Amino acid sequence: MRVTTRLAGAGLVWALAVAAVGCESLGLSPPANQLLPVTKEMRNSAPMPPAVPRELAKELHPAFIVEPGDVLLVQPADLDAPLRLPPDQTVFADGTIDLGVYGRPVVAGKILAQIEAEVKEIVNAREKAKEPIAVTVRLIGRNSKVYYVLGEVNAPGAFPITGRETVLDGIISAGGITRRASEQNIVLSRPTPPDGCRVVFPVCYTNIVQLGDTTTNYQLQPGDRIYVPGKGLLEGIIPQRCVKGGPCAGPQVACWWGNGCGPAGCATAPSALAPVPGPTLTPLPIPTR
């Protein structure tokens, strides 16, 4: 009995000691989806980026540059024209498309307007028509511009980007997070050159989905990596300690209707216990017979 009591006491002391150290400093996260120490340091220490496009302040992407793997549709502007071109054109690894008798022009590295002008010139040079033949080039498969969602999600992979996606869109496209996901340690990293600095943004998933906080719901760019790490052993046992501090633990102020608050925000934070003024109700007269 004394031996059992001593072992139980030792186990309790060990658990308290580990809890005092921290969530992941002992390397208790699942090895398959562990957050690197340098990544966690960048995530927690870097200031929140002020000018990065987010959910409520999206920006237009630059003109699409065609690359191998993209699919183009090349056809005459007048569908009744006798000109016949091959159907959907997948850009080959060498950057060309196959237009049959009109050759294999290089289209990779160019925008659609440039490709359309060059194809029109090639076609008219061969046809030698009295009237110039108008040709249109459309992008029907944007396979070269993707973002990645990895880690503790149900369907990790690469997903084509259209220009409107945010971090939340990306996680949903990957089937959502799993039960093992560390919701307060998700990161978004952007591709950088080998000799450049690294760009790592914190993603406060719980704040995004539960509070509508768009601070970390960034607009995705081609090549972005969303990484959802797994929970440390103690994070599932003592979650309150594990989310303490860091970029996701800032104060959140509720916008109450009335008291100077509205869709644009609050001029002053009202007391949580202050009653919200409602409409004045006038009792209806009781009809008499």
Secondary structure, 3 states (H helix, E strand, C coil): CHHHHHHHHHHHHHHHHHHHHCCCCCCCCCHHHCCCHHHHHHHHHCCCCCCCCECCECCCCCCCCCCCCCEEEEEECCCCCCCCCCCCEECCCCCECCCHHHCCCECCCCCHHHHHHHHHHHHHHHHCCCCCCCEEEEEEECCCCEEEEEECECCCEEEECCCCCEHHHHHHHCCCECCCECHHHEEEEECCCCCCCCEEEEECHHHHHHHCCCCCCEECCCCCEEEECECCCCCCCCHHHHCCCCCCCCCCCCCCCECCEECCEECCCCCCCCCCCCCCCCCCCCCCC
